[in-house]
Amino acid sequence: MHKKPLRIILAEESSFSQEGIQALAELGKLDTTNLTQEELVERIHNYDVLVLRLGLCADKPLFMAGNRLKVIVTPTTGLDHIDLEVAEQKGVTVLSLKGERAFLDQVYSTAEHAFGLLLALLRKIPSSFDAVKQYQWRRDLFRGRELDGKVLGLIGCGRLGTMMVRYATAFGMDVLVYDPYQKQLPEMITLCSSLYDLLSRSDVVSLHIPLNEETSGMLSRQEFEWMKSGSYLINTSRGAVIDEQALLDNLISGKLNGAALDVLCDEHLIGKNQENPLIEYAKEHDNLIITPHIGGAAYESVHKADMFIIDKLKKWLLENGF
């Protein structure tokens, strides 16, 4: 009796490298497409393997519809787009980049993007370019801040935080770190014993932490009160680590000089006829920069992540008799 061919769906084709797509096609019958969440739920019953990034969710309705589903493959470190509890209940394996430190140490794009946001925010690069496109050549309107001598506070100093230390010290910044879990920390940093200690001393605060029960809402109204007046915030972690309304209020009041975000709490709803208060604010104010979760969206990092996760899938298939 012949086994049924393994059926694989890559539901976010545009987010994958061509080399990754070709490698997936060697593992079974591959369908590549760009689907809405609703379309994916309608079609998932046909597939053994679901491959997705961050544009779609593996939520309870998807698991309920995916009776044939055996494994979900996501070349991401964060897993808040997948209902892990339901996956376990349904016996579906989730393969990701989470915890793959040796591999991730060779992926630089998110840290580079975080530091790029820092530069863009303090030097008002997006707004000055917008002015030039309107034929306004007014250098006096876009006076920014030097990085040299400023204090960068890193919340989290794993691989991304460690990369940020290297970039920041190259620009002459002093670096504070709050991370109660990392035992090995880079040289040239000052370790803070509390979040208050870091927030109250930093000119720029940058978040490099996973989203979990402990970090959800980590920067709430209280923490924003602790921050220095005139300071800046960078977030390339996950939107839910920040109380977004508290952030907005502190931008409006002037307590914060600015913020740059690559992530939002409801980013999966953007473009679906629902307004986002932070985006609405950014339309009218130059001190908030928002990018669409592109920290990992560099050609090199996408290719490396695709090939690594597909190799992980190959090993899983062999170990499980496929």
N, C-alpha and C positions, 0 to 999 in steps of 0.2 A: 504494500500500500504506500503510495507516494504522499509525502507531507505536502500540506498546502503551502504555496509560496508565501514567504514573509511579505506582508504588505506594510509599507512605510508611507506616512504622509508628512511632507515638509510643508507646513502651513504658512510659513513666512519666507517664501522663496527669495524675496528681494533682500532679506537680511543675511543671506548666506553667501559664502564665496563659491565660485564655480568649481574650484577643486573639491570643496566640501560636498557639493551636490553630486559630483561625479563619484566620489568615494561612497556616498550613501547608495547610489544606484547599483553599486556592486554587491550590496548586501541583500537585495530583494527587489520586489516590484515597487518602485518609487513613484509616487505622485507628488509633483511640485506645484504649488499654487499659492496665491495670496488670498486668504479667506477672512471674512468677518467672524466674530465670535459665534454668532448664530449659525452661520454656514458650517463652521467646524463641528459644532455640536450635532448638526444634522447628518454629517458624513462620517463621524468618528467610529461608528459601529463597523465600518468596513476594514479597520486597520489594527495591526498588532503593535506598531511603533508610531509614536507621535514625536516629531521634532519641532521645537519652537524656541523662540527667544523671549522677548519681553512684550511684544505687541499683542499677544493673546494670553488667555488664562486657562489653566487646567483646573476648573472649579467643579463643584459638586454636580451640576447638570451635565457637564462633559463626562465625568466618570460614570454617572448613571446611564448615559447613552452608549458609552464605550465598552460594551460587553466583551469585545474581542481584545481590548487593549491590554498589553503586557508590560510595556516600558515607555516611559517618557524621557526624552533626551533634551536637555537644555544647556547650551554652552554659556551659562551664567553662574555667578557666585551667589547672588541673591535668589531666594526661592519663594518670595511672597506672591508670585503669580501662579503658584501651584498649591492646591489644598492638600498638604502632606498627610493630614489625618485621614481624609477620605481615600487617598492613594493607598495608604497602609491597609485600610479596611477592605479595599477592593483587590488587594494583592498586586498592585501595580508598582513596579520598581521605578524610581526616579534617579536618573544619572545626570550629574551636574559637575560644575567646577569647584563647588564648595569644598574647602579643605585641601585642595590640590596645590599646596604651597610651593613645592618644587617647580611645578609648571608655571604657576602664577607669578613667581618671581621674575619670569622672563616677559611678562606682559606689562607694559608701561603706560598704556594710553589713558587710563582713568586718572592716574596721578598727574600726567602731563596736562590733561584737560583741567584738572582742579587748579593747577598752578597758572594755566592760561587764563582761567576765569579770574584768579586773583589779580593778575596783571591788567586784564581788561577792565575790571571794576575800579581799581585804584587809579588807573590812568585814563579812565573814561573813553576807552577806545571805541566801543560801539556807537555811543552818542555823537562823538566827534566825526566819525565816518558818516553817520546819518546827516549831519549838518553839511558836510562837504558835498553830499549827493544833492543837496538843495542849493548848491553854489554859495554856501556860507563859509567864509574863511576867517573864523573868529577864534584865534588861539587863546584869547583871554577868557573865553567861556568854558574852557575845558582844562583848567588847571587841576592837576591830580596830585598824587602823593608818591614820594619815593619809597622803595622797599627797604633800602639800606637803613639799618638801625631800628626798624620796626620789629615788634614782637608778634610772632606767629604762634598761636595756640592750637595744637593738634589734639583733637579728641579721638583717640584711637591711634596706635602706632604699630600696626602690623605691617604688611608688605607695602601698602599704599602710603601709610604715614611715614614709613622709613624712606620711601622715595621722595616724599615731600620735604623731609629733613634735608636731603641732599640738595634739592633744588633751592630751598629757602636759604641755606647757609651760603650757597654760591652767590646769592644776591645780597649777602651781608645782613640777613635777618637773624634775630635771636629766636630760638625755638623753645617753647614750653610744651610739655606733653602730659596729658592725663590719660592713663591707661592702667587700671589696676590688675590687668590680666597678663600683660606681656612681661616676661621675665628677662628677656634680652632686648635692650634698647640701644639705639645708635648713640655714638659719642656726639658731643657738641649740642646736647639738649639739656634742659633743666626739667626734672621730673616734678610734677605738682602732686601734692597729697590729696587734693580734693578738686572737684569740678569748680567750686567757687574760686579757689586759688587761681586756676587757669583763666576762667572767664573774666575775673576782675583785673587781670594784668595784661591781657592780650589786645593788641591793636587789630589783629585779624584772627578769627576763629575758623578752623576748617575741620569738618567732620569726616572721619574715616572709620566707620563702625558698621557692623551688620545690623539688620533690623530683627529684633527679637522682643520678647516680653519685657526685658530689662531696658532696652534702648528705645522702645516705642514712646514717643512724646518726651524724649530725654531733655530737649530744650523747650521748656514750658514758660509761662509768664515769669515764674520765679527766677529761672536761669537767665532770661533776658534782662531782668532787673539787675542781676549781678554783673552783666557785661559793661565794659567801659563805655562811657558816652563818646559817640563819634567813631565807634569801632565798626568792623565789617564782618560779614558771615559768608562762608562758602560751604555749600552742601552738594557733594556728589555721591552720597551714600544711598539713602532712601528717603522719600518725602516724609514718611510717617515718623521719623525720628525728631521732627520739629512740629511744634504747635504753630501751624501756618497762620492762624488768626493773630496769635501773639506776635509773630514776626511782622505781619502786615501793620499791626498797631505801632510797633516800635520803629518801623520805617516812616510811617505817617507822622509820628511825634518828633522824629529827628533824633531819637536816642541812638539809633543805628545810622551810620553814614551810608551804608549800602549793603546789598546782599547779592550773591550770584548762586543760582541754583541749576543743577542739571537734572533734578528729580522733583516730582510733586506727588502729593498724596493721591490725587485722583487722576493721574496722568493717563490711565486707561480709558477715561471718559472724555478726554479732550478731543474736540472735533465732533462731538455727538450732541450738538445743540445744548450744551450746558456751559454756562460761564464760570470761569475760575477767577476769584477775587485777586489773586496775585498777578495773573496775566492782565486783567483789567487795569490794575495799578501800574504795571510795567508799560502799558501803552502810553501813559501820560507822564511817567517819571523816569528819569535817567539813572536812578540809583538802584535799580533792580534789573539784573540780567538773568534771563531764563533760557536754557538750551534744552532740547527735547531728548534727554537721557542719552547723550552721545558720548559719554565718557569712554566706553569701550568700542566706539564705532570708528576705529582706524583700520585701514586695509590689513595692516600687518597683524594686529591683535585679533581681528575677526578670522583671518586665515588660520592663525595658530590655534585659536579656540575651537574652530570647526574641526580641524584635523585631530586635535587631542580628544575631543568628546566622541568623535566617530571611532577612534581607536578604542576608547573605553566601551563603546557600544559593541564593537566586534568581540572584545574579550567577554562581555556579558553574554552575548549570543552563544559563543562557544561553550561557556561554562554551563549554560542552561539548555544545551542540546538543540540549538537551532542551526 
